[in-house]
Amino acid sequence: MRGPDQPRRGPQLKELGIIPDGALLIRDGVVAEVGPSRRIENLAGARDATEINAAGRVVMPGFVDSHTHLLWPPSGPEGADLENARRYVRRATGQRIETRARESLEAMARHGTTTVEVKTGFGPEVNVEAKLLRVLAALQDHPIHTVATFLLNLPEEGREEALELAIGVLLPRIRRGRLAQFADVAWHEDPAVAAGLRRYLHAAQSMGFRPKIHAHRPHPAAAIVEGAAHRAVSVDHLEHAAEEEARLMAGAPVVATLLPADTFRMRGPAAPARLFADTGVAIALATNFNPHLTPIFNMQTVLSMATRELGLTTGEAISAATINGAHALDLAARTGSLECGKSADVLILNASDYRELAENFGGNLVRMTLRHGEPIYREGAVGPGNPEILQRWPKWPGRLA
C-alpha cells in the first residue's frame, strides 16, 4: 500500500503495491523495513528477530473504520430513537457503557480493525455527551485505537437553544479536556437551520477541531459545498449523490465516506461508488456500526458489499478500507499502509490472494491481528467438547429414511 501522502483517487485507488513473497521488519511497534523476504531476512536487524511465519497468506494493513456509533444502546426499545437512546445513557453507568463498548471493540479486532472512529451525537446535553467522551477516553488503545468525534445532531424542537449550548458550552469544554479531535454535524437542507450549522463549523474550527459532515439527506450538494469551504476531513453518507455532486467532491480535498451496510439496512439507494471512483473522488469505506441500528462490526463484510453492491474492484475497496480511511481521520501518517515509519498495524489472513476478501461475505479470514507489532488476536482452535456429556446423547443413525 505504499504510495503518495494524499488520499488515493482514480487509478491510484486500485494500486495496492503488492510484494510477492514479502516480509516486514518491525522494531518497537513500528515498521522498520518492507520488501522481498530474501532481502529483509538478510538484514542485520533481522538476525535476532522473532519470526511470524505467514507463508502462503495475505499480509495487509489493519482496517481503519472511520465512521461508527459504537456507544449507541444495544438492540431493544431503549435504542429505538434519539430520545430513548439519550435516556439510556442518563441511566447507565459509565462502567456499563464502557464494558459493552469494549466487547464490541474486541469483536472488531478479531475481524481485523485496528483503528476506529466513534461518534457521540445523542443530542446536545452536557451530562450525556460528557459521560460518553469520558468513556471514549478510557477506551484509548484498548485493544484498538479509538478516535473520538463530537457529533451535533440538532433536535426538531429547541434547535436554537441546542445550537447555543453546543457552541458556547460543549465545544469549549471538550477542547479544554482534549476529549475529541473532530466536530461532526448532521447537515440540514433548511437554509435557516444551515446558517446555524455553518456558525457551528466556524466556531469548531476556531477552537482547533477538524470538521466532518453527515450528508445523509436526499440533496447533499449544499453539505458537500460546506465541506469543501470548511476543509472538512470527510463528508459521509453520500448515498444520494449524483454526477454534479461527484464533480464537486472530486475537486475538493475531502474524503467521501461510504457506508454500504447502512444502505443494506435501510434498503435504500446504493452510493454511486463507481461514479465517484471514475470521477476522481477520494473514497473511504466504513461500517456505520451501531449496536441497535447497524450491528455490523466486520469491515470484511463492508468490503464485500462494496464490490458486490457498489461496483468497486477488490483493490479499490481495500484502499478505501485502509489508507483512505486513515486519511478520513487525519491518521495516514501513522497507519493505513505497511510503510517504513508507520505503526505496525497488520493483518495476516487465511487467504492466499487478496481478492478472496471480496468473496468471503460475512465470514472472518483473519488469522492474526497485530497492533503496534504485538498480536492482539490469534485465531483459536475449536475444542472437542466434553466427551462424557457427548456420550449421553444418542448417535445419529447415519442412514436416510
C-alpha positions as CSV (number, residue, x, y, z in Angstrom):
1,M,0.0,0.0,0.0
2,R,3.0,2.3,-0.3
3,G,2.1,5.5,-2.2
4,P,1.6,9.3,-2.1
5,D,0.8,11.1,1.1
6,Q,-2.6,12.1,-0.3
7,P,-5.9,10.1,-0.3
8,R,-5.9,7.7,-3.2
9,R,-8.1,8.7,-6.2
10,G,-8.8,7.5,-9.7
11,P,-6.4,4.9,-10.9
12,Q,-4.3,5.1,-7.7
13,L,-7.3,3.7,-5.7
14,K,-6.7,0.2,-7.1
15,E,-2.9,0.2,-6.8
16,L,-2.1,-1.9,-3.8
17,G,1.7,-2.1,-4.3
18,I,1.7,-5.9,-3.7
19,I,5.1,-7.5,-2.8
20,P,5.1,-11.2,-3.7
21,D,6.9,-13.3,-1.1
22,G,7.3,-10.1,1.0
23,A,8.4,-9.5,4.6
24,L,8.2,-6.8,7.3
25,L,10.8,-6.0,9.9
26,I,9.1,-4.5,12.9
27,R,11.0,-2.7,15.7
28,D,9.4,-1.1,18.7
29,G,6.0,-1.3,17.2
30,V,7.0,0.5,14.0
31,V,7.6,-0.9,10.5
32,A,11.4,-0.6,10.0
33,E,11.7,-2.3,6.7
34,V,9.4,-3.7,4.0
35,G,10.4,-5.7,0.9
36,P,11.1,-9.1,-0.6
37,S,11.7,-11.8,2.1
38,R,15.2,-12.6,0.8
39,R,16.4,-9.0,1.4
40,I,14.6,-8.5,4.7
41,E,15.9,-11.8,6.2
42,N,19.5,-10.9,5.3
43,L,19.4,-7.5,7.2
44,A,21.5,-7.3,10.3
45,G,18.4,-6.1,12.3
46,A,16.6,-9.3,11.4
47,R,19.1,-11.7,12.8
48,D,17.7,-11.8,16.4
49,A,14.1,-11.0,15.4
50,T,11.2,-13.2,16.4
51,E,9.7,-14.7,13.2
52,I,6.0,-14.9,12.5
53,N,5.6,-17.3,9.6
54,A,2.9,-16.1,7.2
55,A,3.9,-18.3,4.2
56,G,1.1,-18.6,1.7
57,R,-1.0,-15.9,3.4
58,V,-2.0,-12.4,2.6
59,V,-0.4,-9.8,4.9
60,M,-2.0,-6.4,4.8
61,P,-2.7,-3.2,6.8
62,G,-5.3,-3.3,9.6
63,F,-8.7,-1.9,8.6
64,V,-9.5,1.7,9.5
65,D,-13.2,2.0,10.3
66,S,-13.7,5.8,10.0
67,H,-17.4,6.1,10.9
68,T,-19.2,4.4,13.8
69,H,-21.8,5.0,16.5
70,L,-20.2,2.5,18.9
71,L,-21.8,3.9,22.1
72,W,-25.4,3.7,21.0
73,P,-27.6,1.5,23.1
74,P,-27.9,-2.2,22.2
75,S,-30.9,-3.7,20.4
76,G,-34.2,-3.2,22.1
77,P,-36.7,-0.4,22.8
78,E,-34.1,1.8,24.5
79,G,-32.3,2.5,21.3
80,A,-35.3,2.9,19.0
81,D,-34.9,6.7,18.7
82,L,-32.7,9.5,19.8
83,E,-34.7,10.4,23.0
84,N,-34.7,6.8,24.2
85,A,-31.0,6.5,23.5
86,R,-30.3,9.6,25.5
87,R,-32.5,8.3,28.3
88,Y,-30.4,5.0,28.3
89,V,-27.1,7.0,28.6
90,R,-28.5,9.0,31.5
91,R,-29.4,5.9,33.5
92,A,-26.4,3.7,32.6
93,T,-23.2,4.0,34.5
94,G,-20.1,4.9,32.6
95,Q,-18.6,1.5,33.5
96,R,-21.6,-0.3,32.0
97,I,-21.3,1.6,28.7
98,E,-17.5,1.1,28.7
99,T,-17.8,-2.7,29.2
100,R,-20.3,-3.1,26.4
101,A,-18.2,-0.9,24.1
102,R,-15.0,-2.8,24.9
103,E,-16.8,-6.1,23.9
104,S,-17.6,-4.5,20.5
105,L,-14.0,-3.3,20.1
106,E,-12.7,-6.8,20.8
107,A,-15.0,-8.2,18.2
108,M,-13.7,-5.6,15.7
109,A,-10.1,-6.6,16.5
110,R,-10.9,-10.2,15.9
111,H,-12.2,-9.2,12.4
112,G,-9.2,-7.1,11.5
113,T,-10.0,-3.5,12.6
114,T,-7.1,-1.7,14.2
115,T,-8.4,1.9,14.2
116,V,-12.0,3.0,14.7
117,E,-13.7,6.4,14.9
118,V,-16.5,6.7,17.5
119,K,-19.2,9.5,17.4
120,T,-21.2,10.9,20.3
121,G,-24.3,12.7,18.9
122,F,-27.1,11.9,21.4
123,G,-28.3,15.5,21.3
124,P,-26.5,18.5,22.8
125,E,-27.0,17.6,26.5
126,V,-23.9,18.3,28.6
127,N,-24.0,15.4,31.0
128,V,-24.8,12.8,28.4
129,E,-22.1,14.0,26.0
130,A,-19.5,14.3,28.8
131,K,-20.2,10.8,30.0
132,L,-19.7,9.3,26.5
133,L,-16.5,11.3,26.0
134,R,-15.1,10.1,29.3
135,V,-15.8,6.5,28.2
136,L,-14.0,7.1,25.0
137,A,-11.0,8.5,26.8
138,A,-10.9,5.3,28.9
139,L,-11.0,3.1,25.8
140,Q,-8.0,4.6,24.1
141,D,-5.9,1.8,22.6
142,H,-7.7,-0.9,24.5
143,P,-7.5,-3.0,22.4
144,I,-7.5,-0.9,19.2
145,H,-7.0,2.8,18.6
146,T,-10.2,4.8,19.1
147,V,-10.7,8.3,17.6
148,A,-13.4,10.4,19.3
149,T,-15.8,12.7,17.4
150,F,-18.4,15.1,18.8
151,L,-21.4,14.9,16.6
152,L,-24.0,17.7,16.7
153,N,-27.4,16.3,16.0
154,L,-30.0,19.1,16.4
155,P,-33.4,18.1,17.7
156,E,-36.6,19.1,15.8
157,E,-37.6,21.3,18.7
158,G,-35.4,23.8,20.5
159,R,-32.8,23.9,17.8
160,E,-31.5,27.4,18.6
161,E,-31.1,26.6,22.3
162,A,-29.3,23.3,21.3
163,L,-27.0,25.1,18.9
164,E,-26.0,27.8,21.5
165,L,-25.3,25.0,24.1
166,A,-23.1,23.2,21.6
167,I,-21.1,26.3,20.6
168,G,-21.0,28.1,24.0
169,V,-20.6,25.2,26.4
170,L,-19.9,21.8,24.8
171,L,-17.2,22.6,22.3
172,P,-15.1,24.7,24.7
173,R,-15.4,22.0,27.4
174,I,-14.4,19.2,25.0
175,R,-11.5,21.2,23.7
176,R,-10.2,22.1,27.2
177,G,-10.3,18.4,28.1
178,R,-8.9,17.3,24.7
179,L,-11.8,14.8,24.6
180,A,-12.4,14.8,20.8
181,Q,-10.4,15.7,17.7
182,F,-13.3,16.1,15.3
183,A,-16.6,18.1,15.3
184,D,-19.2,16.5,13.1
185,V,-22.6,17.8,12.2
186,A,-25.8,16.3,10.7
187,W,-26.4,18.7,7.9
188,H,-29.9,20.1,7.3
189,E,-31.3,21.4,4.0
190,D,-33.4,24.2,5.5
191,P,-31.4,27.4,4.8
192,A,-32.3,28.8,8.2
193,V,-31.0,25.8,10.0
194,A,-28.0,25.5,7.7
195,A,-27.0,29.1,8.7
196,G,-26.7,28.0,12.3
197,L,-24.8,24.9,11.4
198,R,-22.4,27.0,9.4
199,R,-21.8,29.1,12.5
200,Y,-21.1,25.9,14.5
201,L,-18.5,24.8,12.0
202,H,-16.8,28.2,12.1
203,A,-16.7,28.0,15.9
204,A,-15.4,24.5,16.0
205,Q,-12.6,25.3,13.6
206,S,-11.6,28.4,15.6
207,M,-11.2,26.1,18.6
208,G,-9.0,23.7,16.7
209,F,-11.4,20.9,15.8
210,R,-11.3,19.4,12.3
211,P,-14.8,19.3,10.8
212,K,-16.8,16.4,9.4
213,I,-20.2,16.5,7.9
214,H,-23.1,14.0,7.8
215,A,-24.8,14.4,4.3
216,H,-27.5,11.8,4.7
217,R,-30.4,13.7,3.1
218,P,-31.6,13.4,-0.5
219,H,-29.9,16.6,-1.7
220,P,-26.3,16.6,-0.5
221,A,-24.9,19.3,-2.7
222,A,-25.0,22.0,0.0
223,A,-23.3,19.8,2.5
224,I,-20.6,19.0,0.0
225,V,-20.1,22.7,-0.7
226,E,-19.8,23.4,3.0
227,G,-17.4,20.5,3.5
228,A,-15.1,22.0,0.8
229,A,-15.4,25.5,2.2
230,H,-14.5,24.4,5.7
231,R,-11.9,21.9,4.6
232,A,-13.7,19.1,6.2
233,V,-11.8,15.9,6.6
234,S,-14.7,13.9,5.3
235,V,-18.3,14.1,4.1
236,D,-20.2,10.9,5.0
237,H,-23.5,9.2,4.0
238,L,-23.4,10.2,0.3
239,E,-26.0,7.6,-0.9
240,H,-28.0,10.2,-2.8
241,A,-25.1,11.9,-4.6
242,A,-25.4,12.4,-8.4
243,E,-22.8,13.3,-11.1
244,E,-22.9,17.0,-10.1
245,E,-22.1,16.1,-6.5
246,A,-19.3,13.7,-7.7
247,R,-17.6,16.6,-9.6
248,L,-17.9,18.8,-6.5
249,M,-16.2,16.1,-4.4
250,A,-13.5,15.4,-6.9
251,G,-12.4,19.0,-6.8
252,A,-12.3,19.2,-3.0
253,P,-9.6,18.0,-0.5
254,V,-12.3,15.9,1.2
255,V,-12.8,12.1,1.6
256,A,-16.2,10.7,0.8
257,T,-17.0,8.1,3.4
258,L,-19.4,5.4,2.1
259,L,-21.4,3.1,4.3
260,P,-22.8,0.2,2.4
261,A,-24.1,-1.6,5.5
262,D,-26.4,1.3,6.2
263,T,-27.8,1.1,2.7
264,F,-28.3,-2.6,3.2
265,R,-30.2,-1.9,6.5
266,M,-32.4,0.9,5.0
267,R,-33.0,-0.9,1.7
268,G,-32.2,2.5,0.2
269,P,-30.2,3.6,-2.9
270,A,-26.7,2.4,-3.0
271,A,-24.0,5.1,-3.0
272,P,-22.6,5.8,-6.5
273,A,-19.2,4.5,-5.7
274,R,-18.3,3.6,-9.3
275,L,-19.2,7.1,-10.4
276,F,-17.1,8.5,-7.5
277,A,-14.1,6.3,-8.4
278,D,-14.2,7.2,-12.1
279,T,-14.6,10.9,-11.3
280,G,-11.6,11.0,-9.0
281,V,-13.3,11.3,-5.7
282,A,-11.3,10.0,-2.7
283,I,-13.4,7.2,-1.2
284,A,-13.3,5.6,2.2
285,L,-15.4,2.7,3.4
286,A,-16.7,2.3,7.0
287,T,-19.3,0.2,8.9
288,N,-21.5,2.8,10.4
289,F,-21.6,0.3,13.3
290,N,-24.5,1.0,15.7
291,P,-25.4,-1.8,18.2
292,H,-29.1,-1.1,17.6
293,L,-29.5,0.1,14.0
294,T,-26.4,-1.2,12.1
295,P,-24.9,-4.0,14.2
296,I,-22.1,-4.8,11.6
297,F,-18.6,-4.5,13.0
298,N,-16.9,-6.6,10.3
299,M,-15.0,-4.5,7.8
300,Q,-14.5,-7.6,5.6
301,T,-18.3,-7.7,5.1
302,V,-18.3,-4.0,4.2
303,L,-15.6,-4.6,1.7
304,S,-17.5,-7.5,0.2
305,M,-20.6,-5.3,0.0
306,A,-18.7,-2.6,-1.8
307,T,-17.6,-5.0,-4.5
308,R,-21.0,-6.7,-4.9
309,E,-23.4,-3.8,-4.5
310,L,-21.3,-0.6,-5.2
311,G,-19.3,-1.8,-8.2
312,L,-15.8,-1.3,-6.7
313,T,-13.0,-3.6,-7.5
314,T,-11.4,-5.5,-4.6
315,G,-8.3,-3.4,-4.8
316,E,-10.3,-0.2,-4.7
317,A,-12.3,-1.4,-1.8
318,I,-9.1,-2.4,0.2
319,S,-7.6,1.1,-0.4
320,A,-10.9,2.7,0.7
321,A,-11.0,0.5,3.9
322,T,-7.4,1.1,4.9
323,I,-5.3,4.1,3.7
324,N,-8.3,6.3,2.7
325,G,-10.0,5.5,6.0
326,A,-6.8,6.7,7.7
327,H,-6.9,10.0,5.7
328,A,-10.6,10.4,6.8
329,L,-9.2,10.5,10.3
330,D,-6.1,12.6,9.7
331,L,-4.0,9.4,10.6
332,A,-2.5,8.5,7.3
333,A,1.0,9.5,8.5
334,R,0.9,6.7,11.1
335,T,-1.4,3.9,9.9
336,G,-3.4,2.6,6.9
337,S,-0.5,1.2,4.9
338,L,2.6,-1.0,5.5
339,E,5.3,1.6,5.1
340,C,8.5,2.4,7.0
341,G,7.9,4.6,9.9
342,K,4.3,3.7,10.4
343,S,2.7,1.8,13.2
344,A,2.8,-2.0,12.6
345,D,-0.9,-2.4,12.5
346,V,-1.0,-5.6,10.5
347,L,-3.4,-8.4,9.5
348,I,-2.4,-12.0,8.5
349,L,-5.3,-13.6,6.6
350,N,-6.3,-17.2,5.9
351,A,-6.2,-16.4,2.2
352,S,-3.5,-16.8,-0.5
353,D,-4.9,-14.0,-2.7
354,Y,-6.3,-10.6,-1.6
355,R,-9.3,-11.0,-3.9
356,E,-10.7,-13.7,-1.6
357,L,-11.8,-10.8,0.7
358,A,-14.5,-9.9,-1.8
359,E,-15.8,-13.4,-2.0
360,N,-16.0,-14.0,1.8
361,F,-19.3,-12.4,2.6
362,G,-19.9,-12.3,6.4
363,G,-17.1,-14.6,7.4
364,N,-13.7,-13.9,9.0
365,L,-10.4,-14.5,7.2
366,V,-8.3,-13.0,9.9
367,R,-5.7,-15.4,11.3
368,M,-3.9,-12.8,13.4
369,T,-4.3,-9.1,14.2
370,L,-1.2,-7.1,15.3
371,R,-1.4,-3.6,16.8
372,H,1.9,-1.8,17.1
373,G,3.6,-5.0,16.1
374,E,2.1,-7.0,19.0
375,P,-0.6,-9.7,18.4
376,I,-3.9,-8.6,19.9
377,Y,-5.8,-11.5,18.3
378,R,-4.8,-15.0,17.2
379,E,-7.2,-17.5,15.6
380,G,-8.0,-20.1,18.1
381,A,-8.8,-23.8,18.0
382,V,-12.3,-25.2,18.4
383,G,-12.4,-27.6,21.3
384,P,-13.8,-31.1,21.1
385,G,-16.4,-30.6,23.9
386,N,-16.8,-32.8,27.0
387,P,-16.7,-36.5,25.9
388,E,-18.7,-37.6,29.0
389,I,-21.6,-35.3,28.2
390,L,-21.4,-36.1,24.4
391,Q,-21.7,-39.8,25.1
392,R,-25.1,-39.3,26.8
393,W,-26.6,-38.1,23.5
394,P,-27.9,-40.7,21.1
395,K,-25.9,-41.2,18.0
396,W,-27.4,-40.1,14.6
397,P,-28.1,-43.4,12.8
398,G,-26.2,-42.3,9.7
399,R,-28.8,-43.5,7.2
400,L,-31.6,-42.0,5.2
401,A,-35.2,-42.9,5.9
